[in-house]
Amino acid sequence: MRSRKHRAKAMKIAAVADGVNSVAFNGEKKDQMVITGDGVDATSLALCLRKKVGHANLVNVEEVVEEI
């Protein structure tokens, strides 16, 4: 993310997406977003971020299985 403004905009976009439980920034430069949730459409979220903020890549998408 280029600036605080872009990070805030990306955070708002991700936070209102369906199924998102939490959004956080990771990395040395706070340039990676970690989004967790249930039933999140990762592809549409990435497309929306690209359209509204700029460059966005999906680095890792995985299903988290809770053991009972």
mmCIF file as Biopython writes it, N, C-alpha, C and O atoms, coordinates in Angstrom:
data_model
#
loop_
_atom_site.group_PDB
_atom_site.id
_atom_site.type_symbol
_atom_site.label_atom_id
_atom_site.label_alt_id
_atom_site.label_comp_id
_atom_site.label_asym_id
_atom_site.label_entity_id
_atom_site.label_seq_id
_atom_site.pdbx_PDB_ins_code
_atom_site.Cartn_x
_atom_site.Cartn_y
_atom_site.Cartn_z
_atom_site.occupancy
_atom_site.B_iso_or_equiv
_atom_site.auth_seq_id
_atom_site.auth_asym_id
_atom_site.pdbx_PDB_model_num
ATOM 1   N N  . MET A ? 1  ? 0.844   -1.176  0.000  1.0 0.0 1  A 1 
ATOM 2   C CA . MET A ? 1  ? 0.000   0.000   0.000  1.0 0.0 1  A 1 
ATOM 3   C C  . MET A ? 1  ? 0.890   1.239   0.000  1.0 0.0 1  A 1 
ATOM 4   O O  . MET A ? 1  ? 1.892   1.305   0.712  1.0 0.0 1  A 1 
ATOM 5   N N  . ARG A ? 2  ? 0.518   2.173   -0.778 1.0 0.0 2  A 1 
ATOM 6   C CA . ARG A ? 2  ? 1.362   3.344   -0.949 1.0 0.0 2  A 1 
ATOM 7   C C  . ARG A ? 2  ? 1.285   4.326   0.210  1.0 0.0 2  A 1 
ATOM 8   O O  . ARG A ? 2  ? 2.278   4.983   0.520  1.0 0.0 2  A 1 
ATOM 9   N N  . SER A ? 3  ? 0.148   4.440   0.846  1.0 0.0 3  A 1 
ATOM 10  C CA . SER A ? 3  ? 0.008   5.439   1.899  1.0 0.0 3  A 1 
ATOM 11  C C  . SER A ? 3  ? -1.045  5.002   2.916  1.0 0.0 3  A 1 
ATOM 12  O O  . SER A ? 3  ? -1.735  3.998   2.736  1.0 0.0 3  A 1 
ATOM 13  N N  . ARG A ? 4  ? -1.143  5.777   3.974  1.0 0.0 4  A 1 
ATOM 14  C CA . ARG A ? 4  ? -2.175  5.506   4.995  1.0 0.0 4  A 1 
ATOM 15  C C  . ARG A ? 4  ? -3.566  5.584   4.390  1.0 0.0 4  A 1 
ATOM 16  O O  . ARG A ? 4  ? -4.455  4.809   4.742  1.0 0.0 4  A 1 
ATOM 17  N N  . LYS A ? 5  ? -3.742  6.529   3.477  1.0 0.0 5  A 1 
ATOM 18  C CA . LYS A ? 5  ? -5.040  6.724   2.834  1.0 0.0 5  A 1 
ATOM 19  C C  . LYS A ? 5  ? -5.462  5.455   2.073  1.0 0.0 5  A 1 
ATOM 20  O O  . LYS A ? 5  ? -6.616  5.032   2.156  1.0 0.0 5  A 1 
ATOM 21  N N  . HIS A ? 6  ? -4.533  4.862   1.342  1.0 0.0 6  A 1 
ATOM 22  C CA . HIS A ? 6  ? -4.834  3.642   0.593  1.0 0.0 6  A 1 
ATOM 23  C C  . HIS A ? 6  ? -5.105  2.470   1.534  1.0 0.0 6  A 1 
ATOM 24  O O  . HIS A ? 6  ? -5.991  1.656   1.274  1.0 0.0 6  A 1 
ATOM 25  N N  . ARG A ? 7  ? -4.343  2.382   2.628  1.0 0.0 7  A 1 
ATOM 26  C CA . ARG A ? 7  ? -4.581  1.306   3.595  1.0 0.0 7  A 1 
ATOM 27  C C  . ARG A ? 7  ? -5.961  1.444   4.224  1.0 0.0 7  A 1 
ATOM 28  O O  . ARG A ? 7  ? -6.671  0.452   4.386  1.0 0.0 7  A 1 
ATOM 29  N N  . ALA A ? 8  ? -6.344  2.660   4.577  1.0 0.0 8  A 1 
ATOM 30  C CA . ALA A ? 8  ? -7.658  2.891   5.184  1.0 0.0 8  A 1 
ATOM 31  C C  . ALA A ? 8  ? -8.776  2.547   4.202  1.0 0.0 8  A 1 
ATOM 32  O O  . ALA A ? 8  ? -9.783  1.953   4.588  1.0 0.0 8  A 1 
ATOM 33  N N  . LYS A ? 9  ? -8.604  2.914   2.953  1.0 0.0 9  A 1 
ATOM 34  C CA . LYS A ? 9  ? -9.609  2.623   1.931  1.0 0.0 9  A 1 
ATOM 35  C C  . LYS A ? 9  ? -9.737  1.118   1.718  1.0 0.0 9  A 1 
ATOM 36  O O  . LYS A ? 9  ? -10.848 0.599   1.609  1.0 0.0 9  A 1 
ATOM 37  N N  . ALA A ? 10 ? -8.604  0.413   1.659  1.0 0.0 10 A 1 
ATOM 38  C CA . ALA A ? 10 ? -8.623  -1.040  1.491  1.0 0.0 10 A 1 
ATOM 39  C C  . ALA A ? 10 ? -9.264  -1.709  2.695  1.0 0.0 10 A 1 
ATOM 40  O O  . ALA A ? 10 ? -10.006 -2.680  2.542  1.0 0.0 10 A 1 
ATOM 41  N N  . MET A ? 11 ? -8.989  -1.206  3.881  1.0 0.0 11 A 1 
ATOM 42  C CA . MET A ? 11 ? -9.568  -1.759  5.110  1.0 0.0 11 A 1 
ATOM 43  C C  . MET A ? 11 ? -11.085 -1.622  5.090  1.0 0.0 11 A 1 
ATOM 44  O O  . MET A ? 11 ? -11.796 -2.557  5.461  1.0 0.0 11 A 1 
ATOM 45  N N  . LYS A ? 12 ? -11.583 -0.476  4.664  1.0 0.0 12 A 1 
ATOM 46  C CA . LYS A ? 12 ? -13.031 -0.257  4.599  1.0 0.0 12 A 1 
ATOM 47  C C  . LYS A ? 12 ? -13.691 -1.194  3.595  1.0 0.0 12 A 1 
ATOM 48  O O  . LYS A ? 12 ? -14.757 -1.749  3.859  1.0 0.0 12 A 1 
ATOM 49  N N  . ILE A ? 13 ? -13.055 -1.364  2.450  1.0 0.0 13 A 1 
ATOM 50  C CA . ILE A ? 13 ? -13.605 -2.241  1.414  1.0 0.0 13 A 1 
ATOM 51  C C  . ILE A ? 13 ? -13.672 -3.679  1.912  1.0 0.0 13 A 1 
ATOM 52  O O  . ILE A ? 13 ? -14.687 -4.353  1.741  1.0 0.0 13 A 1 
ATOM 53  N N  . ALA A ? 14 ? -12.592 -4.145  2.527  1.0 0.0 14 A 1 
ATOM 54  C CA . ALA A ? 14 ? -12.543 -5.528  3.004  1.0 0.0 14 A 1 
ATOM 55  C C  . ALA A ? 14 ? -13.491 -5.756  4.176  1.0 0.0 14 A 1 
ATOM 56  O O  . ALA A ? 14 ? -14.093 -6.824  4.284  1.0 0.0 14 A 1 
ATOM 57  N N  . ALA A ? 15 ? -13.626 -4.779  5.042  1.0 0.0 15 A 1 
ATOM 58  C CA . ALA A ? 15 ? -14.443 -4.938  6.244  1.0 0.0 15 A 1 
ATOM 59  C C  . ALA A ? 15 ? -15.929 -5.103  5.928  1.0 0.0 15 A 1 
ATOM 60  O O  . ALA A ? 15 ? -16.645 -5.777  6.670  1.0 0.0 15 A 1 
ATOM 61  N N  . VAL A ? 16 ? -16.395 -4.505  4.851  1.0 0.0 16 A 1 
ATOM 62  C CA . VAL A ? 16 ? -17.819 -4.593  4.532  1.0 0.0 16 A 1 
ATOM 63  C C  . VAL A ? 16 ? -18.157 -5.761  3.609  1.0 0.0 16 A 1 
ATOM 64  O O  . VAL A ? 16 ? -19.329 -5.986  3.307  1.0 0.0 16 A 1 
ATOM 65  N N  . ALA A ? 17 ? -17.155 -6.503  3.160  1.0 0.0 17 A 1 
ATOM 66  C CA . ALA A ? 17 ? -17.397 -7.658  2.288  1.0 0.0 17 A 1 
ATOM 67  C C  . ALA A ? 17 ? -18.126 -8.758  3.064  1.0 0.0 17 A 1 
ATOM 68  O O  . ALA A ? 17 ? -17.928 -8.927  4.267  1.0 0.0 17 A 1 
ATOM 69  N N  . ASP A ? 18 ? -18.965 -9.490  2.354  1.0 0.0 18 A 1 
ATOM 70  C CA . ASP A ? 18 ? -19.739 -10.568 2.973  1.0 0.0 18 A 1 
ATOM 71  C C  . ASP A ? 18 ? -18.821 -11.656 3.524  1.0 0.0 18 A 1 
ATOM 72  O O  . ASP A ? 18 ? -17.907 -12.111 2.837  1.0 0.0 18 A 1 
ATOM 73  N N  . GLY A ? 19 ? -19.066 -12.067 4.757  1.0 0.0 19 A 1 
ATOM 74  C CA . GLY A ? 19 ? -18.346 -13.168 5.368  1.0 0.0 19 A 1 
ATOM 75  C C  . GLY A ? 19 ? -17.059 -12.814 6.075  1.0 0.0 19 A 1 
ATOM 76  O O  . GLY A ? 19 ? -16.450 -13.681 6.700  1.0 0.0 19 A 1 
ATOM 77  N N  . VAL A ? 20 ? -16.622 -11.564 5.998  1.0 0.0 20 A 1 
ATOM 78  C CA . VAL A ? 20 ? -15.352 -11.166 6.615  1.0 0.0 20 A 1 
ATOM 79  C C  . VAL A ? 20 ? -15.534 -10.988 8.117  1.0 0.0 20 A 1 
ATOM 80  O O  . VAL A ? 20 ? -16.439 -10.283 8.565  1.0 0.0 20 A 1 
ATOM 81  N N  . ASN A ? 21 ? -14.658 -11.637 8.892  1.0 0.0 21 A 1 
ATOM 82  C CA . ASN A ? 21 ? -14.682 -11.506 10.353 1.0 0.0 21 A 1 
ATOM 83  C C  . ASN A ? 21 ? -13.632 -10.540 10.866 1.0 0.0 21 A 1 
ATOM 84  O O  . ASN A ? 21 ? -13.884 -9.807  11.822 1.0 0.0 21 A 1 
ATOM 85  N N  . SER A ? 22 ? -12.450 -10.526 10.242 1.0 0.0 22 A 1 
ATOM 86  C CA . SER A ? 22 ? -11.401 -9.614  10.694 1.0 0.0 22 A 1 
ATOM 87  C C  . SER A ? 22 ? -10.488 -9.236  9.539  1.0 0.0 22 A 1 
ATOM 88  O O  . SER A ? 22 ? -10.309 -9.992  8.584  1.0 0.0 22 A 1 
ATOM 89  N N  . VAL A ? 23 ? -9.918  -8.043  9.656  1.0 0.0 23 A 1 
ATOM 90  C CA . VAL A ? 23 ? -8.976  -7.530  8.667  1.0 0.0 23 A 1 
ATOM 91  C C  . VAL A ? 23 ? -7.786  -6.966  9.430  1.0 0.0 23 A 1 
ATOM 92  O O  . VAL A ? 23 ? -7.957  -6.203  10.381 1.0 0.0 23 A 1 
ATOM 93  N N  . ALA A ? 24 ? -6.582  -7.342  9.014  1.0 0.0 24 A 1 
ATOM 94  C CA . ALA A ? 24 ? -5.374  -6.844  9.661  1.0 0.0 24 A 1 
ATOM 95  C C  . ALA A ? 24 ? -4.289  -6.665  8.611  1.0 0.0 24 A 1 
ATOM 96  O O  . ALA A ? 24 ? -4.361  -7.245  7.528  1.0 0.0 24 A 1 
ATOM 97  N N  . PHE A ? 25 ? -3.289  -5.861  8.935  1.0 0.0 25 A 1 
ATOM 98  C CA . PHE A ? 25 ? -2.151  -5.662  8.043  1.0 0.0 25 A 1 
ATOM 99  C C  . PHE A ? 25 ? -0.955  -6.401  8.586  1.0 0.0 25 A 1 
ATOM 100 O O  . PHE A ? 25 ? -0.722  -6.436  9.794  1.0 0.0 25 A 1 
ATOM 101 N N  . ASN A ? 26 ? -0.195  -6.994  7.680  1.0 0.0 26 A 1 
ATOM 102 C CA . ASN A ? 26 ? 0.985   -7.773  8.018  1.0 0.0 26 A 1 
ATOM 103 C C  . ASN A ? 26 ? 2.162   -7.289  7.200  1.0 0.0 26 A 1 
ATOM 104 O O  . ASN A ? 26 ? 2.000   -6.504  6.265  1.0 0.0 26 A 1 
ATOM 105 N N  . GLY A ? 27 ? 3.318   -7.747  7.544  1.0 0.0 27 A 1 
ATOM 106 C CA . GLY A ? 27 ? 4.505   -7.425  6.763  1.0 0.0 27 A 1 
ATOM 107 C C  . GLY A ? 27 ? 5.280   -6.280  7.374  1.0 0.0 27 A 1 
ATOM 108 O O  . GLY A ? 27 ? 4.780   -5.522  8.206  1.0 0.0 27 A 1 
ATOM 109 N N  . GLU A ? 28 ? 6.512   -6.184  6.932  1.0 0.0 28 A 1 
ATOM 110 C CA . GLU A ? 28 ? 7.409   -5.152  7.438  1.0 0.0 28 A 1 
ATOM 111 C C  . GLU A ? 28 ? 6.873   -3.751  7.162  1.0 0.0 28 A 1 
ATOM 112 O O  . GLU A ? 28 ? 6.923   -2.875  8.025  1.0 0.0 28 A 1 
ATOM 113 N N  . LYS A ? 29 ? 6.367   -3.554  5.967  1.0 0.0 29 A 1 
ATOM 114 C CA . LYS A ? 29 ? 5.868   -2.231  5.565  1.0 0.0 29 A 1 
ATOM 115 C C  . LYS A ? 29 ? 4.354   -2.107  5.685  1.0 0.0 29 A 1 
ATOM 116 O O  . LYS A ? 29 ? 3.767   -1.150  5.179  1.0 0.0 29 A 1 
ATOM 117 N N  . LYS A ? 30 ? 3.720   -3.072  6.354  1.0 0.0 30 A 1 
ATOM 118 C CA . LYS A ? 30 ? 2.255   -3.115  6.463  1.0 0.0 30 A 1 
ATOM 119 C C  . LYS A ? 30 ? 1.622   -3.098  5.075  1.0 0.0 30 A 1 
ATOM 120 O O  . LYS A ? 30 ? 0.648   -2.386  4.830  1.0 0.0 30 A 1 
ATOM 121 N N  . ASP A ? 31 ? 2.194   -3.895  4.172  1.0 0.0 31 A 1 
ATOM 122 C CA . ASP A ? 31 ? 1.727   -3.893  2.795  1.0 0.0 31 A 1 
ATOM 123 C C  . ASP A ? 31 ? 0.938   -5.143  2.418  1.0 0.0 31 A 1 
ATOM 124 O O  . ASP A ? 31 ? 0.576   -5.319  1.254  1.0 0.0 31 A 1 
ATOM 125 N N  . GLN A ? 32 ? 0.669   -6.007  3.390  1.0 0.0 32 A 1 
ATOM 126 C CA . GLN A ? 32 ? -0.125  -7.204  3.138  1.0 0.0 32 A 1 
ATOM 127 C C  . GLN A ? 32 ? -1.336  -7.226  4.061  1.0 0.0 32 A 1 
ATOM 128 O O  . GLN A ? 32 ? -1.221  -6.992  5.264  1.0 0.0 32 A 1 
ATOM 129 N N  . MET A ? 33 ? -2.494  -7.511  3.482  1.0 0.0 33 A 1 
ATOM 130 C CA . MET A ? 33 ? -3.711  -7.612  4.272  1.0 0.0 33 A 1 
ATOM 131 C C  . MET A ? 33 ? -3.996  -9.071  4.581  1.0 0.0 33 A 1 
ATOM 132 O O  . MET A ? 33 ? -3.862  -9.933  3.712  1.0 0.0 33 A 1 
ATOM 133 N N  . VAL A ? 34 ? -4.385  -9.344  5.809  1.0 0.0 34 A 1 
ATOM 134 C CA . VAL A ? 34 ? -4.808  -10.676 6.213  1.0 0.0 34 A 1 
ATOM 135 C C  . VAL A ? 34 ? -6.290  -10.581 6.521  1.0 0.0 34 A 1 
ATOM 136 O O  . VAL A ? 34 ? -6.698  -9.889  7.454  1.0 0.0 34 A 1 
ATOM 137 N N  . ILE A ? 35 ? -7.090  -11.280 5.731  1.0 0.0 35 A 1 
ATOM 138 C CA . ILE A ? 35 ? -8.537  -11.222 5.870  1.0 0.0 35 A 1 
ATOM 139 C C  . ILE A ? 35 ? -9.016  -12.612 6.250  1.0 0.0 35 A 1 
ATOM 140 O O  . ILE A ? 35 ? -8.731  -13.583 5.548  1.0 0.0 35 A 1 
ATOM 141 N N  . THR A ? 36 ? -9.735  -12.713 7.349  1.0 0.0 36 A 1 
ATOM 142 C CA . THR A ? 36 ? -10.288 -13.993 7.769  1.0 0.0 36 A 1 
ATOM 143 C C  . THR A ? 36 ? -11.799 -13.897 7.823  1.0 0.0 36 A 1 
ATOM 144 O O  . THR A ? 36 ? -12.366 -12.848 8.130  1.0 0.0 36 A 1 
ATOM 145 N N  . GLY A ? 37 ? -12.430 -15.004 7.521  1.0 0.0 37 A 1 
ATOM 146 C CA . GLY A ? 37 ? -13.882 -15.026 7.561  1.0 0.0 37 A 1 
ATOM 147 C C  . GLY A ? 37 ? -14.421 -16.355 7.080  1.0 0.0 37 A 1 
ATOM 148 O O  . GLY A ? 37 ? -13.666 -17.281 6.784  1.0 0.0 37 A 1 
ATOM 149 N N  . ASP A ? 38 ? -15.719 -16.433 7.007  1.0 0.0 38 A 1 
ATOM 150 C CA . ASP A ? 38 ? -16.407 -17.649 6.605  1.0 0.0 38 A 1 
ATOM 151 C C  . ASP A ? 38 ? -17.232 -17.352 5.361  1.0 0.0 38 A 1 
ATOM 152 O O  . ASP A ? 38 ? -18.135 -16.516 5.398  1.0 0.0 38 A 1 
ATOM 153 N N  . GLY A ? 39 ? -16.932 -18.022 4.278  1.0 0.0 39 A 1 
ATOM 154 C CA . GLY A ? 39 ? -17.681 -17.816 3.046  1.0 0.0 39 A 1 
ATOM 155 C C  . GLY A ? 39 ? -17.298 -16.557 2.290  1.0 0.0 39 A 1 
ATOM 156 O O  . GLY A ? 39 ? -18.115 -16.003 1.556  1.0 0.0 39 A 1 
ATOM 157 N N  . VAL A ? 40 ? -16.072 -16.102 2.459  1.0 0.0 40 A 1 
ATOM 158 C CA . VAL A ? 40 ? -15.595 -14.902 1.758  1.0 0.0 40 A 1 
ATOM 159 C C  . VAL A ? 40 ? -15.314 -15.261 0.305  1.0 0.0 40 A 1 
ATOM 160 O O  . VAL A ? 40 ? -14.642 -16.253 0.023  1.0 0.0 40 A 1 
ATOM 161 N N  . ASP A ? 41 ? -15.827 -14.459 -0.610 1.0 0.0 41 A 1 
ATOM 162 C CA . ASP A ? 41 ? -15.535 -14.648 -2.032 1.0 0.0 41 A 1 
ATOM 163 C C  . ASP A ? 41 ? -14.227 -13.919 -2.332 1.0 0.0 41 A 1 
ATOM 164 O O  . ASP A ? 41 ? -14.221 -12.718 -2.602 1.0 0.0 41 A 1 
ATOM 165 N N  . ALA A ? 42 ? -13.129 -14.657 -2.283 1.0 0.0 42 A 1 
ATOM 166 C CA . ALA A ? 42 ? -11.798 -14.071 -2.413 1.0 0.0 42 A 1 
ATOM 167 C C  . ALA A ? 42 ? -11.586 -13.407 -3.768 1.0 0.0 42 A 1 
ATOM 168 O O  . ALA A ? 42 ? -10.947 -12.358 -3.851 1.0 0.0 42 A 1 
ATOM 169 N N  . THR A ? 43 ? -12.107 -13.999 -4.811 1.0 0.0 43 A 1 
ATOM 170 C CA . THR A ? 43 ? -11.916 -13.457 -6.150 1.0 0.0 43 A 1 
ATOM 171 C C  . THR A ? 43 ? -12.592 -12.105 -6.308 1.0 0.0 43 A 1 
ATOM 172 O O  . THR A ? 43 ? -11.981 -11.158 -6.804 1.0 0.0 43 A 1 
ATOM 173 N N  . SER A ? 44 ? -13.837 -12.009 -5.894 1.0 0.0 44 A 1 
ATOM 174 C CA . SER A ? 44 ? -14.545 -10.729 -6.041 1.0 0.0 44 A 1 
ATOM 175 C C  . SER A ? 44 ? -13.957 -9.665  -5.118 1.0 0.0 44 A 1 
ATOM 176 O O  . SER A ? 44 ? -13.937 -8.485  -5.467 1.0 0.0 44 A 1 
ATOM 177 N N  . LEU A ? 45 ? -13.480 -10.071 -3.949 1.0 0.0 45 A 1 
ATOM 178 C CA . LEU A ? 45 ? -12.838 -9.118  -3.041 1.0 0.0 45 A 1 
ATOM 179 C C  . LEU A ? 45 ? -11.551 -8.584  -3.658 1.0 0.0 45 A 1 
ATOM 180 O O  . LEU A ? 45 ? -11.289 -7.383  -3.589 1.0 0.0 45 A 1 
ATOM 181 N N  . ALA A ? 46 ? -10.743 -9.455  -4.261 1.0 0.0 46 A 1 
ATOM 182 C CA . ALA A ? 46 ? -9.505  -9.025  -4.913 1.0 0.0 46 A 1 
ATOM 183 C C  . ALA A ? 46 ? -9.803  -8.096  -6.088 1.0 0.0 46 A 1 
ATOM 184 O O  . ALA A ? 46 ? -9.118  -7.090  -6.274 1.0 0.0 46 A 1 
ATOM 185 N N  . LEU A ? 47 ? -10.819 -8.427  -6.879 1.0 0.0 47 A 1 
ATOM 186 C CA . LEU A ? 47 ? -11.200 -7.566  -8.008 1.0 0.0 47 A 1 
ATOM 187 C C  . LEU A ? 47 ? -11.657 -6.197  -7.537 1.0 0.0 47 A 1 
ATOM 188 O O  . LEU A ? 47 ? -11.306 -5.182  -8.139 1.0 0.0 47 A 1 
ATOM 189 N N  . CYS A ? 48 ? -12.435 -6.163  -6.470 1.0 0.0 48 A 1 
ATOM 190 C CA . CYS A ? 48 ? -12.908 -4.898  -5.925 1.0 0.0 48 A 1 
ATOM 191 C C  . CYS A ? 48 ? -11.740 -4.058  -5.408 1.0 0.0 48 A 1 
ATOM 192 O O  . CYS A ? 48 ? -11.697 -2.848  -5.633 1.0 0.0 48 A 1 
ATOM 193 N N  . LEU A ? 49 ? -10.800 -4.691  -4.721 1.0 0.0 49 A 1 
ATOM 194 C CA . LEU A ? 49 ? -9.622  -3.977  -4.227 1.0 0.0 49 A 1 
ATOM 195 C C  . LEU A ? 49 ? -8.780  -3.435  -5.384 1.0 0.0 49 A 1 
ATOM 196 O O  . LEU A ? 49 ? -8.276  -2.314  -5.316 1.0 0.0 49 A 1 
ATOM 197 N N  . ARG A ? 50 ? -8.630  -4.230  -6.441 1.0 0.0 50 A 1 
ATOM 198 C CA . ARG A ? 50 ? -7.872  -3.756  -7.608 1.0 0.0 50 A 1 
ATOM 199 C C  . ARG A ? 50 ? -8.541  -2.545  -8.245 1.0 0.0 50 A 1 
ATOM 200 O O  . ARG A ? 50 ? -7.875  -1.593  -8.652 1.0 0.0 50 A 1 
ATOM 201 N N  . LYS A ? 51 ? -9.860  -2.594  -8.325 1.0 0.0 51 A 1 
ATOM 202 C CA . LYS A ? 51 ? -10.610 -1.517  -8.967 1.0 0.0 51 A 1 
ATOM 203 C C  . LYS A ? 51 ? -10.566 -0.230  -8.145 1.0 0.0 51 A 1 
ATOM 204 O O  . LYS A ? 51 ? -10.402 0.856   -8.701 1.0 0.0 51 A 1 
ATOM 205 N N  . LYS A ? 52 ? -10.713 -0.347  -6.824 1.0 0.0 52 A 1 
ATOM 206 C CA . LYS A ? 52 ? -10.831 0.840   -5.968 1.0 0.0 52 A 1 
ATOM 207 C C  . LYS A ? 52 ? -9.495  1.357   -5.434 1.0 0.0 52 A 1 
ATOM 208 O O  . LYS A ? 52 ? -9.331  2.563   -5.247 1.0 0.0 52 A 1 
ATOM 209 N N  . VAL A ? 53 ? -8.534  0.454   -5.184 1.0 0.0 53 A 1 
ATOM 210 C CA . VAL A ? 53 ? -7.286  0.860   -4.536 1.0 0.0 53 A 1 
ATOM 211 C C  . VAL A ? 53 ? -6.088  0.773   -5.473 1.0 0.0 53 A 1 
ATOM 212 O O  . VAL A ? 53 ? -5.215  1.640   -5.451 1.0 0.0 53 A 1 
ATOM 213 N N  . GLY A ? 54 ? -6.047  -0.255  -6.281 1.0 0.0 54 A 1 
ATOM 214 C CA . GLY A ? 54 ? -4.899  -0.444  -7.168 1.0 0.0 54 A 1 
ATOM 215 C C  . GLY A ? 54 ? -4.457  -1.886  -7.152 1.0 0.0 54 A 1 
ATOM 216 O O  . GLY A ? 54 ? -5.294  -2.789  -7.172 1.0 0.0 54 A 1 
ATOM 217 N N  . HIS A ? 55 ? -3.173  -2.120  -7.115 1.0 0.0 55 A 1 
ATOM 218 C CA . HIS A ? 55 ? -2.578  -3.446  -7.187 1.0 0.0 55 A 1 
ATOM 219 C C  . HIS A ? 55 ? -3.020  -4.324  -6.013 1.0 0.0 55 A 1 
ATOM 220 O O  . HIS A ? 55 ? -2.951  -3.906  -4.857 1.0 0.0 55 A 1 
ATOM 221 N N  . ALA A ? 56 ? -3.476  -5.551  -6.320 1.0 0.0 56 A 1 
ATOM 222 C CA . ALA A ? 56 ? -3.856  -6.515  -5.278 1.0 0.0 56 A 1 
ATOM 223 C C  . ALA A ? 56 ? -3.637  -7.922  -5.803 1.0 0.0 56 A 1 
ATOM 224 O O  . ALA A ? 56 ? -4.036  -8.240  -6.923 1.0 0.0 56 A 1 
ATOM 225 N N  . ASN A ? 57 ? -3.010  -8.758  -5.006 1.0 0.0 57 A 1 
ATOM 226 C CA . ASN A ? 57 ? -2.766  -10.161 -5.352 1.0 0.0 57 A 1 
ATOM 227 C C  . ASN A ? 57 ? -3.293  -11.050 -4.250 1.0 0.0 57 A 1 
ATOM 228 O O  . ASN A ? 57 ? -3.246  -10.694 -3.073 1.0 0.0 57 A 1 
ATOM 229 N N  . LEU A ? 58 ? -3.798  -12.218 -4.639 1.0 0.0 58 A 1 
ATOM 230 C CA . LEU A ? 58 ? -4.148  -13.243 -3.668 1.0 0.0 58 A 1 
ATOM 231 C C  . LEU A ? 58 ? -2.900  -14.075 -3.430 1.0 0.0 58 A 1 
ATOM 232 O O  . LEU A ? 58 ? -2.383  -14.705 -4.352 1.0 0.0 58 A 1 
ATOM 233 N N  . VAL A ? 59 ? -2.418  -14.080 -2.203 1.0 0.0 59 A 1 
ATOM 234 C CA . VAL A ? 59 ? -1.212  -14.814 -1.886 1.0 0.0 59 A 1 
ATOM 235 C C  . VAL A ? 59 ? -1.550  -16.204 -1.383 1.0 0.0 59 A 1 
ATOM 236 O O  . VAL A ? 59 ? -0.906  -17.181 -1.765 1.0 0.0 59 A 1 
ATOM 237 N N  . ASN A ? 60 ? -2.558  -16.296 -0.527 1.0 0.0 60 A 1 
ATOM 238 C CA . ASN A ? 60 ? -2.892  -17.572 0.072  1.0 0.0 60 A 1 
ATOM 239 C C  . ASN A ? 60 ? -4.382  -17.604 0.379  1.0 0.0 60 A 1 
ATOM 240 O O  . ASN A ? 60 ? -4.908  -16.711 1.043  1.0 0.0 60 A 1 
ATOM 241 N N  . VAL A ? 61 ? -5.051  -18.627 -0.103 1.0 0.0 61 A 1 
ATOM 242 C CA . VAL A ? 61 ? -6.460  -18.846 0.206  1.0 0.0 61 A 1 
ATOM 243 C C  . VAL A ? 61 ? -6.571  -20.273 0.705  1.0 0.0 61 A 1 
ATOM 244 O O  . VAL A ? 61 ? -6.194  -21.219 0.013  1.0 0.0 61 A 1 
ATOM 245 N N  . GLU A ? 62 ? -7.088  -20.418 1.904  1.0 0.0 62 A 1 
ATOM 246 C CA . GLU A ? 62 ? -7.232  -21.769 2.454  1.0 0.0 62 A 1 
ATOM 247 C C  . GLU A ? 62 ? -8.453  -21.857 3.360  1.0 0.0 62 A 1 
ATOM 248 O O  . GLU A ? 62 ? -8.903  -20.868 3.939  1.0 0.0 62 A 1 
ATOM 249 N N  . GLU A ? 63 ? -8.962  -23.055 3.458  1.0 0.0 63 A 1 
ATOM 250 C CA . GLU A ? 63 ? -10.096 -23.313 4.333  1.0 0.0 63 A 1 
ATOM 251 C C  . GLU A ? 63 ? -9.563  -23.728 5.689  1.0 0.0 63 A 1 
ATOM 252 O O  . GLU A ? 63 ? -8.722  -24.622 5.787  1.0 0.0 63 A 1 
ATOM 253 N N  . VAL A ? 64 ? -10.049 -23.084 6.729  1.0 0.0 64 A 1 
ATOM 254 C CA . VAL A ? 64 ? -9.640  -23.417 8.077  1.0 0.0 64 A 1 
ATOM 255 C C  . VAL A ? 64 ? -10.678 -24.352 8.670  1.0 0.0 64 A 1 
ATOM 256 O O  . VAL A ? 64 ? -11.854 -24.005 8.779  1.0 0.0 64 A 1 
ATOM 257 N N  . VAL A ? 65 ? -10.237 -25.523 9.046  1.0 0.0 65 A 1 
ATOM 258 C CA . VAL A ? 65 ? -11.128 -26.532 9.614  1.0 0.0 65 A 1 
ATOM 259 C C  . VAL A ? 65 ? -10.899 -26.568 11.124 1.0 0.0 65 A 1 
ATOM 260 O O  . VAL A ? 65 ? -9.793  -26.836 11.595 1.0 0.0 65 A 1 
ATOM 261 N N  . GLU A ? 66 ? -11.957 -26.297 11.861 1.0 0.0 66 A 1 
ATOM 262 C CA . GLU A ? 66 ? -11.867 -26.317 13.320 1.0 0.0 66 A 1 
ATOM 263 C C  . GLU A ? 66 ? -12.080 -27.738 13.813 1.0 0.0 66 A 1 
ATOM 264 O O  . GLU A ? 66 ? -13.028 -28.410 13.405 1.0 0.0 66 A 1 
ATOM 265 N N  . GLU A ? 67 ? -11.203 -28.187 14.683 1.0 0.0 67 A 1 
ATOM 266 C CA . GLU A ? 67 ? -11.348 -29.510 15.276 1.0 0.0 67 A 1 
ATOM 267 C C  . GLU A ? 67 ? -12.185 -29.409 16.540 1.0 0.0 67 A 1 
ATOM 268 O O  . GLU A ? 67 ? -11.941 -28.569 17.406 1.0 0.0 67 A 1 
ATOM 269 N N  . ILE A ? 68 ? -13.158 -30.268 16.622 1.0 0.0 68 A 1 
ATOM 270 C CA . ILE A ? 68 ? -14.058 -30.229 17.785 1.0 0.0 68 A 1 
ATOM 271 C C  . ILE A ? 68 ? -13.679 -31.289 18.762 1.0 0.0 68 A 1 
ATOM 272 O O  . ILE A ? 68 ? -14.315 -31.421 19.807 1.0 0.0 68 A 1 
#
